[in-house]
């Protein structure tokens, strides 16, 4: 009873002594907050109890594109086999109804028979069809337009000509859907997002005398992302004044970047930052809140158009509270070398400690005297490598 009410740990109600229970097993630690968006951009949401499953069949093409490769290939293989078998049965029925199978059987039994049995001028609907196997082979030849020459449709049966037209149209539709799905699956936008990278950790430090939330984003490819925009949201559990609990409340946060606005020119890695002011949802965040128990997740979304394909792509990531480093700053990774700018991606996520007040942005704004007690380091500038140039010529004195 006591353990069910949570007054004492469950280990104490067992028949063993409490001294035998290790300290780490007496009390259960609180689990880490579940991610809403993974580090790789995948959304951690499970859809359950969907009653209207027929809605997915109304958009068959998107459903086929969203399926995994084994399922897609299995569906197309079964669609070809089913249509071949279906039209093979239709061709067999046409030959059976017209008497082609009986005439072929009699000719095989008695090749000299012509006048006593069937007339010598008998014209079948489809030549060289003797059984269902030959009808199935003719169905494959019609749909994939092989045409070995042994079997063909004659003008004897208008129904056979109609079935030939229908099967050709069905085969073209299946081929078009298959090629379209394979093209869309191989050129999906998230493939391009694999080369858009974010820093593993975000940082909070001073910039221009204000606390700022900062992260670094980069593109590994030389082909650019046109009209690239970036935005951030804070996802946390909130409750309204009326008592309504919103488990995943998405709050947009204003963002600043070196270009200005939400558009970025992503040629080299950029540090995107958000000024924590009174309008920011991070206004009351302090170093004491940056642990894995804190109900806080910051989602970063980068969107743009791929220059080579013209397809819109989107890259996503998220930062939990314990993935935000307080009092850190990203190290410079861009340097001028041999007349061009080089980027050292080995230091993409490296940070260094900088003097930062251990208080919230609200406390810093209300008491600016906190800044007077801090010793700020000089501003970093872009690293320039000194290259010693050897003279290409020498000046010598003329002999007198």
C-alpha positions as CSV (number, residue, x, y, z in Angstrom):
1,X,0.0,0.0,0.0
2,X,2.8,2.4,0.9
3,X,4.7,1.6,-2.2
4,X,1.6,2.0,-4.4
5,X,1.1,5.5,-3.0
6,X,4.7,6.4,-3.6
7,X,5.6,7.2,0.0
8,X,8.6,4.9,0.1
9,X,10.6,3.2,-2.7
10,X,9.4,-0.1,-4.0
11,X,12.6,-1.8,-2.8
12,X,11.8,-1.3,0.9
13,X,8.6,-3.5,0.7
14,X,10.5,-6.5,-0.6
15,X,11.5,-9.3,1.7
16,X,15.2,-8.4,1.5
17,X,17.0,-5.9,3.7
18,X,17.3,-2.3,2.7
19,X,21.0,-2.4,3.2
20,X,21.4,-4.9,0.4
21,X,19.8,-2.5,-2.1
22,X,22.3,-0.2,-3.9
23,X,21.8,3.5,-3.7
24,X,21.3,4.0,-7.4
25,X,18.4,1.5,-7.4
26,X,16.4,3.0,-4.5
27,X,15.1,6.0,-6.4
28,X,14.3,6.1,-10.1
29,X,15.9,9.0,-12.0
30,X,13.7,11.0,-14.2
31,X,14.0,10.1,-17.8
32,X,15.3,12.5,-20.4
33,X,12.7,14.5,-22.3
34,X,11.7,12.9,-25.5
35,X,12.7,14.8,-28.7
36,X,10.1,16.3,-30.9
37,X,12.6,16.5,-33.8
38,X,15.7,14.3,-33.9
39,X,19.2,15.5,-34.6
40,X,18.9,14.1,-38.1
41,X,15.7,16.0,-38.7
42,X,13.3,13.1,-38.3
43,X,10.1,13.9,-36.5
44,X,9.5,11.8,-33.4
45,X,5.8,11.5,-33.8
46,X,3.8,8.2,-34.0
47,X,0.4,8.4,-35.7
48,X,-2.0,5.9,-34.1
49,X,-5.7,4.9,-34.4
50,X,-6.2,6.4,-37.9
51,X,-9.7,5.3,-38.8
52,X,-9.9,6.8,-42.3
53,X,-7.2,4.7,-44.0
54,X,-8.9,5.2,-47.4
55,X,-7.6,8.8,-47.6
56,X,-4.1,7.4,-48.4
57,X,-5.6,5.6,-51.4
58,X,-7.0,8.9,-52.8
59,X,-3.4,10.0,-53.4
60,X,-1.8,6.8,-54.6
61,X,1.2,8.4,-56.2
62,X,2.4,10.1,-52.9
63,X,1.7,6.9,-51.0
64,X,3.9,4.9,-53.4
65,X,6.7,7.5,-53.1
66,X,6.5,7.5,-49.3
67,X,6.8,3.7,-49.1
68,X,10.2,2.1,-48.5
69,X,12.1,0.7,-51.5
70,X,11.3,-3.0,-50.9
71,X,7.6,-2.3,-50.6
72,X,7.6,-0.1,-53.7
73,X,9.4,-2.7,-55.8
74,X,7.2,-5.5,-54.5
75,X,4.0,-3.5,-55.5
76,X,5.3,-2.9,-59.0
77,X,6.4,-6.5,-59.5
78,X,3.0,-7.8,-58.4
79,X,1.2,-5.2,-60.6
80,X,3.1,-6.5,-63.7
81,X,2.5,-10.2,-62.8
82,X,-1.2,-9.6,-62.0
83,X,-1.9,-7.8,-65.3
84,X,0.0,-10.4,-67.3
85,X,-2.1,-13.2,-65.7
86,X,-5.3,-11.2,-66.0
87,X,-4.9,-10.5,-69.7
88,X,-3.5,-14.0,-70.3
89,X,-6.8,-15.3,-69.0
90,X,-8.7,-12.9,-71.3
91,X,-6.7,-14.1,-74.3
92,X,-7.3,-17.7,-73.4
93,X,-11.0,-17.1,-73.1
94,X,-11.1,-15.4,-76.4
95,X,-9.3,-18.3,-78.1
96,X,-11.6,-20.8,-76.3
97,X,-14.8,-19.0,-77.3
98,X,-13.7,-18.7,-80.9
99,X,-12.7,-22.4,-81.1
100,X,-9.0,-21.7,-81.6
101,X,-8.0,-24.3,-79.0
102,X,-10.2,-27.1,-80.5
103,X,-8.8,-26.4,-84.0
104,X,-5.2,-26.4,-82.8
105,X,-5.8,-29.6,-80.9
106,X,-7.2,-31.3,-84.0
107,X,-4.4,-30.1,-86.2
108,X,-1.8,-31.4,-83.7
109,X,-3.7,-34.8,-83.5
110,X,-4.1,-35.2,-87.3
111,X,-2.1,-32.8,-89.4
112,X,-3.8,-34.0,-92.6
113,X,-7.3,-33.2,-91.4
114,X,-8.7,-30.3,-93.3
115,X,-12.0,-31.1,-94.9
116,X,-13.6,-33.7,-92.6
117,X,-13.1,-31.7,-89.4
118,X,-12.7,-28.0,-89.6
119,X,-12.4,-26.0,-92.9
120,X,-9.0,-25.4,-94.2
121,X,-9.6,-21.6,-94.4
122,X,-10.1,-21.4,-90.6
123,X,-8.6,-18.1,-89.3
124,X,-8.0,-17.9,-85.5
125,X,-8.3,-14.8,-83.4
126,X,-4.7,-15.1,-82.2
127,X,-2.3,-17.5,-84.0
128,X,-0.3,-20.1,-82.3
129,X,-2.3,-20.2,-79.0
130,X,-2.7,-23.8,-77.9
131,X,-3.1,-23.5,-74.1
132,X,-3.1,-21.1,-71.2
133,X,0.7,-21.0,-71.2
134,X,0.9,-19.8,-74.8
135,X,-1.9,-17.2,-73.9
136,X,0.2,-16.0,-70.9
137,X,3.3,-15.7,-73.1
138,X,1.3,-13.7,-75.7
139,X,0.1,-11.4,-72.9
140,X,3.7,-10.6,-71.9
141,X,4.6,-10.0,-75.5
142,X,1.7,-7.5,-76.0
143,X,2.3,-5.5,-72.8
144,X,6.1,-5.2,-73.0
145,X,6.0,-4.9,-76.8
146,X,8.5,-7.7,-77.4
147,X,7.0,-9.2,-80.5
148,X,8.8,-12.5,-81.2
149,X,6.7,-13.0,-84.4
150,X,5.3,-16.4,-83.5
151,X,1.9,-15.1,-82.3
152,X,-0.2,-12.2,-83.6
153,X,-3.7,-10.9,-83.6
154,X,-5.8,-11.3,-86.8
155,X,-8.7,-9.2,-88.0
156,X,-11.1,-12.2,-87.4
157,X,-12.2,-11.0,-83.9
158,X,-12.9,-7.4,-83.1
159,X,-12.9,-8.3,-79.4
160,X,-9.3,-9.3,-79.6
161,X,-8.4,-6.0,-81.2
162,X,-10.1,-4.1,-78.4
163,X,-8.3,-6.2,-75.7
164,X,-5.0,-5.5,-77.5
165,X,-5.7,-1.7,-77.2
166,X,-6.7,-1.9,-73.6
167,X,-3.7,-3.9,-72.5
168,X,-1.3,-1.5,-74.3
169,X,-2.9,1.4,-72.5
170,X,-2.7,-0.4,-69.1
171,X,0.9,-1.3,-69.7
172,X,1.8,2.3,-70.5
173,X,0.1,3.6,-67.4
174,X,1.9,1.2,-65.1
175,X,5.3,2.1,-66.7
176,X,4.6,5.8,-66.4
177,X,3.7,5.5,-62.7
178,X,6.7,3.2,-62.0
179,X,9.2,5.6,-63.7
180,X,7.7,8.6,-62.0
181,X,7.9,7.0,-58.5
182,X,11.5,5.8,-59.1
183,X,12.5,9.3,-60.2
184,X,10.8,11.0,-57.3
185,X,12.3,8.6,-54.8
186,X,15.8,9.0,-56.1
187,X,15.5,12.8,-56.2
188,X,13.8,13.5,-53.0
189,X,14.6,16.8,-51.2
190,X,15.9,15.2,-48.0
191,X,18.8,13.7,-50.0
192,X,20.2,17.2,-50.5
193,X,19.6,18.0,-46.8
194,X,22.2,15.4,-45.9
195,X,25.0,17.8,-46.8
196,X,23.4,20.7,-44.8
197,X,25.0,20.5,-41.3
198,X,24.3,22.1,-38.0
199,X,26.6,22.3,-35.0
200,X,26.1,19.5,-32.4
201,X,25.7,22.0,-29.6
202,X,24.2,25.5,-29.4
203,X,25.8,28.2,-27.2
204,X,24.6,31.1,-25.1
205,X,27.1,34.0,-24.7
206,X,27.4,37.7,-24.8
207,X,27.3,39.6,-28.1
208,X,27.2,43.3,-28.2
209,X,26.5,43.4,-24.5
210,X,23.4,41.1,-24.8
211,X,22.9,37.4,-24.1
212,X,22.4,35.6,-27.4
213,X,21.5,32.0,-28.4
214,X,23.9,31.0,-31.2
215,X,24.3,28.0,-33.5
216,X,26.4,27.3,-36.6
217,X,25.1,26.1,-39.9
218,X,27.0,25.1,-43.1
219,X,26.7,23.5,-46.5
220,X,29.3,20.9,-47.6
221,X,28.5,21.1,-51.3
222,X,29.7,23.8,-53.7
223,X,26.3,24.1,-55.4
224,X,24.4,26.7,-53.5
225,X,21.0,26.7,-51.8
226,X,19.0,29.5,-53.5
227,X,16.7,31.7,-51.4
228,X,17.8,30.0,-48.2
229,X,15.8,30.9,-45.1
230,X,16.2,29.8,-41.5
231,X,13.8,30.0,-38.6
232,X,13.7,28.7,-35.1
233,X,10.9,27.6,-32.7
234,X,10.8,26.7,-29.0
235,X,8.7,23.6,-28.2
236,X,7.7,23.2,-24.6
237,X,4.8,22.2,-22.5
238,X,2.6,25.2,-21.5
239,X,-0.7,25.8,-19.7
240,X,-3.1,28.6,-20.4
241,X,-4.9,30.8,-17.8
242,X,-8.0,28.7,-18.3
243,X,-6.1,25.5,-17.3
244,X,-5.7,24.1,-20.8
245,X,-2.5,22.2,-21.1
246,X,-0.7,22.3,-24.5
247,X,1.9,19.5,-24.5
248,X,3.8,20.8,-27.6
249,X,3.4,24.5,-27.8
250,X,5.4,25.9,-30.7
251,X,6.7,29.4,-30.2
252,X,8.5,31.3,-32.9
253,X,11.6,33.2,-31.9
254,X,13.1,36.1,-33.7
255,X,16.4,35.4,-35.3
256,X,19.4,37.5,-36.4
257,X,22.1,36.6,-38.9
258,X,24.9,38.4,-40.6
259,X,22.9,39.1,-43.7
260,X,19.8,40.4,-42.0
261,X,16.3,39.0,-41.8
262,X,15.6,35.3,-42.2
263,X,17.4,35.0,-45.6
264,X,21.0,33.8,-45.5
265,X,23.7,33.5,-48.1
266,X,25.1,30.1,-47.3
267,X,28.4,30.1,-49.1
268,X,30.5,29.5,-46.0
269,X,29.4,28.4,-42.5
270,X,27.4,31.1,-40.7
271,X,26.7,31.7,-37.0
272,X,23.0,32.3,-36.6
273,X,22.1,34.0,-33.3
274,X,19.0,35.1,-31.5
275,X,19.1,38.0,-29.1
276,X,17.5,37.1,-25.8
277,X,15.3,40.1,-24.9
278,X,12.0,40.6,-23.2
279,X,10.1,39.2,-26.2
280,X,12.1,36.0,-26.2
281,X,10.9,32.7,-24.7
282,X,14.4,32.3,-23.3
283,X,14.2,35.4,-21.3
284,X,14.2,33.6,-18.0
285,X,16.7,30.9,-18.9
286,X,19.8,30.6,-16.7
287,X,22.6,28.0,-16.5
288,X,20.7,26.2,-13.8
289,X,18.0,25.4,-16.3
290,X,20.3,23.7,-18.9
291,X,19.9,20.1,-17.8
292,X,18.2,17.1,-19.2
293,X,15.2,17.4,-16.9
294,X,14.2,20.8,-18.3
295,X,11.2,20.8,-20.6
296,X,12.8,22.8,-23.4
297,X,13.6,22.0,-27.1
298,X,14.7,24.5,-29.8
299,X,13.9,23.4,-33.4
300,X,15.9,24.9,-36.2
301,X,14.5,24.7,-39.8
302,X,16.6,25.6,-42.9
303,X,14.7,25.8,-46.2
304,X,15.8,26.6,-49.7
305,X,15.8,25.7,-53.4
306,X,18.5,23.4,-54.7
307,X,20.4,25.2,-57.4
308,X,21.0,22.1,-59.7
309,X,17.5,20.6,-59.6
310,X,15.2,23.4,-58.6
311,X,13.6,21.2,-55.8
312,X,12.8,22.8,-52.5
313,X,14.7,21.1,-49.7
314,X,14.4,21.4,-45.9
315,X,16.9,20.5,-43.2
316,X,15.9,20.3,-39.5
317,X,17.6,19.7,-36.2
318,X,16.9,20.4,-32.5
319,X,18.6,21.2,-29.3
320,X,17.5,20.0,-25.9
321,X,18.4,22.0,-22.8
322,X,21.5,19.9,-22.0
323,X,22.8,20.5,-25.5
324,X,23.0,24.2,-25.0
325,X,26.4,25.3,-23.6
326,X,26.4,28.4,-21.4
327,X,29.4,30.8,-21.6
328,X,30.8,29.3,-24.8
329,X,31.5,30.7,-28.3
330,X,32.3,29.1,-31.6
331,X,35.9,29.3,-32.8
332,X,36.6,30.9,-36.1
333,X,37.0,28.4,-39.0
334,X,37.3,30.7,-42.0
335,X,40.8,31.9,-43.0
336,X,42.3,33.7,-46.0
337,X,44.8,31.5,-47.7
338,X,46.4,31.8,-51.2
339,X,44.0,34.5,-52.3
340,X,40.9,32.6,-51.3
341,X,38.9,31.9,-48.2
342,X,39.3,28.4,-46.8
343,X,36.9,26.7,-44.3
344,X,38.3,24.2,-41.8
345,X,35.3,21.9,-41.1
346,X,37.3,19.9,-38.5
347,X,36.6,22.8,-36.1
348,X,33.0,23.3,-37.2
349,X,31.5,22.5,-33.7
350,X,34.4,23.6,-31.5
351,X,33.8,26.1,-28.8
352,X,35.8,28.1,-26.3
353,X,34.8,29.5,-22.9
354,X,34.2,33.2,-22.7
355,X,33.2,35.4,-19.8
356,X,29.5,35.3,-19.5
357,X,27.2,36.3,-16.5
358,X,25.5,33.3,-14.8
359,X,22.1,35.0,-14.7
360,X,19.1,35.3,-16.9
361,X,18.6,37.9,-19.5
362,X,15.9,39.5,-17.3
363,X,18.3,39.9,-14.4
364,X,21.0,41.2,-16.7
365,X,18.7,43.9,-18.2
366,X,17.5,44.9,-14.8
367,X,20.9,45.1,-13.2
368,X,23.5,46.3,-15.7
369,X,26.1,46.5,-13.0
370,X,26.8,42.8,-13.5
371,X,28.7,43.7,-16.7
372,X,31.0,46.0,-14.8
373,X,32.4,43.1,-12.7
374,X,33.3,41.1,-15.8
375,X,36.5,41.2,-17.9
376,X,35.6,40.8,-21.5
377,X,38.1,39.4,-24.0
378,X,38.9,41.4,-27.1
379,X,36.8,40.8,-30.2
380,X,38.0,38.0,-32.4
381,X,38.9,38.9,-36.0
382,X,39.2,36.7,-39.0
383,X,42.5,34.8,-39.0
384,X,44.9,35.8,-41.7
385,X,47.8,33.6,-42.4
386,X,51.0,35.3,-43.0
387,X,52.7,34.0,-46.1
388,X,56.3,34.8,-46.8
389,X,56.8,35.6,-50.5
390,X,60.2,34.9,-52.0
391,X,61.5,37.7,-54.3
392,X,61.4,36.8,-57.9
393,X,64.5,39.0,-58.8
394,X,67.5,40.5,-57.1
395,X,69.1,43.9,-57.5
396,X,72.8,44.0,-57.8
397,X,75.1,47.0,-58.0
398,X,76.6,47.8,-61.4
399,X,80.3,47.5,-61.6
400,X,82.0,50.9,-61.8
